[in-house]
C-alpha cells in the first residue's frame, strides 16, 4: 500500500544477499527475486544483510507520496472485514489523509529510506530492551519444565508507545508480559523431586546463562519471522487478501520483507552485542519532527490493517 514498488531498486537489493541465500533460477519465473527467509538464515547462522550500512546508502525503498483518501468498500476488500466495516473504513481514510499531509513536508531522502530506518530502529530498540534485562540479570520468563520450554521474549511482547509518550523518551517500543520474569538469584535450576514420575525427571535443567542465551536466540527467531515460534498471535489465512498483479510482484514484496527483516535482526544484534554509551543512544535516532510523524502515520496504518488479528 505505501511502497512505490515500481521505483525500488529490486536488482540491487537482491544482489545484497549472499549467493547461498539467492533462490532465483533464471529459467523459472516463479522463483524470480526469491531469497532464503531471514528466520532460516538466522537458524542456519548464515550472513544477514543490513541496509543501514554506509555502503548501502544508495539503496532506496521509496514510499508512495499520495495514498487514496476516499477508499470505497471494494478498494478495501482485501484489508477490512467484519460487521464494523464502516468504522474501519473511516479510520483508514482518515489515516491516509494524515499520511498524505505529513509526507508532503518530508525531504526526498526520508521518503526514499524511511522504511529502512524504521526497521533498523525497531530492531535496535528490541535488542536494547533485551540487553537491558540481561545486563540486570533478569530473564523475560524463559525456563524449562515437564511441559516444555517457555519464553516471553518474542515479537508480540513489544508494544508501540503512543506518539505523545514517544516524544518524551525518543523511544518507540516498550516491553510487556513480565508475569513469568525472574532475577538470576530467584532461579531454581533443579526443581526435580524424589517422587517425580519418569517424564518429569527427563526434562533438562539449564543454567541461568544458558536460559538467557536461549531467550535471546528465541527473540531473534521470532523477530526474523520464524512461524514455528509461538507468540500468541492468531493470524487467519483469509486476512491477507491483497491482490498482487502477478507472481513477480509478490516475489518483489517478499524480497523487501526479508531484506527489511534482515536489517531488523542486524540492528538487534548491534544493540545487544555492542556497548554503546548513553549519549550515543540518545542521539542515535535524533530525527526531525516530520520524519517522526510520518513513522507514526505508518504505524497507525499498520495497526488499523491488523485490527482483526487476535493476540
Buried (B, 14 or more C-beta within 10 A) or exposed (E): BBBBBEEBEBEEBBEBBEEEBBBBEEEEEEBBBBBBBBBBBBBEEBEBBBBBEEEBEEBBBBBBEEBBBEBEEEBBBBBBBEEEEEEBBEBBBEBBBBBBEBBEEBEEEBBBBBBBBBBBBBBBBBBBBBBEBBEEBBBBBBBBEEEEBEBBBBBBBBEBBEBEEBEEEBBBBBBEBEEEBBEBEEBEEEBEEEEEEEEBEEBEBBEBEBBBBBBBBBBBBBBBBBEEBEBEEEBEEEBEEEEEEEEEBBBBBBBBBBBBBBBBBBBBBBBBEEEBEEEEBEEBBEBEEBBBBBBBBBBBBEEBBEBBEEE
